[in-house]
Amino acid sequence: MTPSKRSEPDAVEILLIEANHGDVRLVRELFAEAGVTNEINVVYDGETALDYVRQRGEYTNAPAPDVVLLDLELPGRKSEDVLATLNDRPELASVPVLGMTGSTAEADIAQSSGSDVDVSIQKPLEPAEFVDVVRGMSGFGVTIVRKGSPEIAN
């Protein structure tokens, strides 16, 4: 998906890096259910994610993400590469990263929680849990726009 330009200067750009198209659809539905109207730019693998955050190729004019939702089990280039690139770029190092894992093993979830992500959640995403996490993003200084209200999700 080619990213869109920011339509509003204060709009929060969300970058979703997710290999599973069904999970992409689910995230969009969960955001809609939570009343979140922020732009969601989607890439489906680690290599494309690196192009996006480095603004290379078709992503030369891509808006910098304000929040990253990252599948921690990407095929090809790993999520660790994406996290390292985010941390190496001064303009992106403070961007909140929500890591999503399909692992059910507590050790795997704990390990992913100990990585460079700010929040780690298990897939499949439960609607109520995901909405709570989205609302909690305001704790990272991120304004989540909700339909019909100028307030942040909290």
C-alpha positions, 0 to 999 in steps of 0.5 A, a space after each residue: 500500500 502506498 502511504 498517504 501524505 498527512 492531511 492534517 499537520 496534527 494527524 498521528 500517522 500509524 504504521 502497521 507492519 503485519 504479514 498477515 492480511 487477516 490481522 491487518 483487516 482485524 486491526 482496522 476493524 478494531 480501530 474503527 470499533 474504538 472510534 479511532 480515525 487516524 491514518 493507518 499505513 500498512 506494509 507487509 514485510 520487514 524489507 518493505 518496512 525498512 524502505 518505509 522508515 528509511 523513506 526509500 523507493 516508493 516510500 520517499 515521501 512517506 510520512 514518518 510514523 508517530 506510532 508503529 504496530 509491529 508483528 514480532 514474527 515477520 518473514 524475511 527481514 526480522 522485526 529486530 531489524 526494523 526495531 534497530 533501524 527505528 532506534 538508529 534514526 534520531 527522528 524515529 527513536 522515540 516513536 512508540 512501538 506496539 509489538 504483536 506476537 502470535 506466540 502463546 508461550 509465556 516465555 516468548 511473550 516475556 522475551 518480546 516484551 523485553 525487546 525494544 518495543 514499548 508494549 507487547 500484546 498477544 495475537 489473536 487480538 481480543 477487541 477489548 484488550 486492543 482498545 485498551 492498548 490503543 487508549 493507553 497509547 496516549 500515555 506515550 504522548 500520542 494523540 489518538 483521534 476519535 470520531 466526534 470528539 477532539 479528545 484523546 483516547 484514554 
